């Protein structure tokens, strides 16, 4: 009888736990790092369950007292999935901006011959994009930003209660701002290397006109790759600082997405 009472007591928390898991799970399946296909869905599901159980006591006061176990409950689940996916999208914008900056460098500095298949994005990725993305991941984890992200999603129930998500104009504006920041970060990160590569290209053009006997095309790729690597090496401290600013941008964008919902 005691076991039956305990199971009955646990069952009353199951509907609320499922709602929490929907928001956390949508974040994990859509956010960078853990959202990629290289992490098995079973691992994501176990992490979702573990974190949901941990934060359930703190979010229980924000859950409805009597959850309707009918079609309205399914609508709540869909809204919680949309809430978690919105936060995941806000995080992904900044990470994709760093990756896109590396891909611009790959494209114009001559690294396209070293592309490999990336299972996360489903397309070919060059070495510079992978290197910058790995650096962004290390800075993100080193700054404990992943813990702040979990804290934000835990406290988001006060600003976005269960079933309160809606496609508002502010949310669409946030999506536009996130996309704009993605493109801006890609251009800012790649601009120093692209500027030097452009100067090298201009110098090669002048040299080919002045001395036509020199085979500029034969040396062009090697020179651009060498110059790009030197610029990246010299600017690595600035790149790390830029990634720190990108972490702050993630925090602001996530907060804006929570407010917009």
Secondary structure, 3 states (H helix, E strand, C coil): CHHHHHHHHHHHHHHHHHHHHHHHHHHHHHCCCCCCCCCCHHHHHHHHHHHHHHHHHHHHHHCCCCCCCCHHHHHHHHHHHHHHHHHHHHHHHHHHHHHHHHHHHHHHHCCHHHCEECCCCCCEECHHHHHHHHHHHHHHHHCCHHHHHHHHHHHHHHHCCCCCCCCCHHHHHHHHHHHHHHHHHHHHHHHHHHHHHHHHHHHHHHHHHHCCCCCHHHHHHHHHHHHHHHHHHHCHHHHHHHHHHHHHHHHHHHHHHHHHC
